[in-house]
C-alpha cells in the first residue's frame, strides 16, 4: 500500500495561495478516499469468504466475539465514531442475517 502525505506547507519565505493549497489538499483527500474504497472492497470480499467458509463447515456466519474485537479496535483507534464505522463495515461484510 502506498503511503500518502500532504504536499509540504509553504515555508516562511514563499507564501502560498490558499486556494492553490486547498486544491492540493483536496487531491490528497481524493487519493486517500480511493485507497479507502479499495481497502473496503477487499475487506468485504474477505469477510464474505470467511462467512461462507464458516457456514459451509456447519458454523454460524458470524462470530460475536470477533465482532467485539473489531469494534473495540476501531473505538480505541478512532473514538466513538470509529466504533460506528467499524459496525458499518461489519454489517456490509456479513450481509443480511
PEWOMO-V120698 format. One record per residue. N is the residue number from 1. RES is the residue in one letter. PHI is phi in whole degrees, -180 to 180 (NA if undefined). PSI is psi in degrees with one decimal (999 if undefined). D_LAST is the distance of its C-alpha to the last C-alpha in whole Angstrom. Layout:
# PEWOMO-V120698
N,RES,PHI,PSI,D_LAST / N,RES,PHI,PSI,D_LAST
This chain:
# PEWOMO-V120698
1,X,NA,141.0,32 / 2,X,-84,136.6,35 / 3,X,-93,125.1,36 / 4,X,-101,139.1,37 / 5,X,-130,153.1,39 / 6,X,-69,146.3,41 / 7,X,-58,147.6,44 / 8,X,-61,146.2,47 / 9,X,-70,152.4,48 / 10,X,-64,140.8,52 / 11,X,-76,174.6,54 / 12,X,-64,-22.7,57 / 13,X,-93,-8.5,59 / 14,X,-131,79.6,57 / 15,X,-62,142.9,55 / 16,X,-113,147.0,53 / 17,X,-65,121.8,52 / 18,X,-56,-36.0,49 / 19,X,-64,-40.6,47 / 20,X,-66,-44.0,48 / 21,X,-64,-41.6,46 / 22,X,-60,-42.5,43 / 23,X,-61,-43.1,43 / 24,X,-61,-47.0,43 / 25,X,-65,-36.1,40 / 26,X,-65,-33.7,38 / 27,X,-63,-39.9,38 / 28,X,-64,-44.5,37 / 29,X,-61,-43.2,34 / 30,X,-60,-40.8,33 / 31,X,-66,-40.8,33 / 32,X,-61,-45.4,31 / 33,X,-59,-41.5,29 / 34,X,-62,-41.3,29 / 35,X,-66,-43.0,28 / 36,X,-60,-46.1,25 / 37,X,-60,-44.6,24 / 38,X,-64,-42.3,25 / 39,X,-66,-39.1,23 / 40,X,-64,-43.5,20 / 41,X,-58,-45.6,20 / 42,X,-64,-42.2,21 / 43,X,-62,-42.9,18 / 44,X,-63,-42.6,15 / 45,X,-60,-45.7,17 / 46,X,-65,-44.3,17 / 47,X,-62,-43.4,14 / 48,X,-66,-36.7,12 / 49,X,-66,-40.9,15 / 50,X,-61,-45.5,14 / 51,X,-60,-41.9,11 / 52,X,-66,-41.6,13 / 53,X,-66,-41.0,15 / 54,X,-64,-44.6,14 / 55,X,-66,-40.8,12 / 56,X,-66,-26.3,16 / 57,X,-94,11.2,17 / 58,X,90,2.2,16 / 59,X,-91,-178.1,14 / 60,X,-82,160.5,10 / 61,X,-72,-20.7,8 / 62,X,-135,160.6,9 / 63,X,-123,111.1,12 / 64,X,-62,-36.4,13 / 65,X,-66,-38.5,16 / 66,X,-66,-41.6,16 / 67,X,-61,-38.9,14 / 68,X,-64,-36.6,17 / 69,X,-63,-44.3,19 / 70,X,-63,-48.0,18 / 71,X,-62,-39.8,18 / 72,X,-63,-42.6,22 / 73,X,-63,-45.1,23 / 74,X,-64,-41.7,22 / 75,X,-64,-44.4,24 / 76,X,-63,-43.8,27 / 77,X,-80,-31.7,28 / 78,X,-125,-0.8,27 / 79,X,83,-170.0,27 / 80,X,-56,-39.3,25 / 81,X,-67,-27.1,24 / 82,X,-64,-39.0,23 / 83,X,-64,-38.0,20 / 84,X,-65,-39.9,19 / 85,X,-64,-44.0,19 / 86,X,-60,-42.0,17 / 87,X,-63,-39.7,14 / 88,X,-62,-43.0,14 / 89,X,-65,-40.8,14 / 90,X,-62,-44.6,12 / 91,X,-62,-42.9,9 / 92,X,-64,-39.4,11 / 93,X,-70,-34.9,11 / 94,X,-91,-17.1,7 / 95,X,71,-163.1,6 / 96,X,-70,135.6,4 / 97,X,-90,999,0
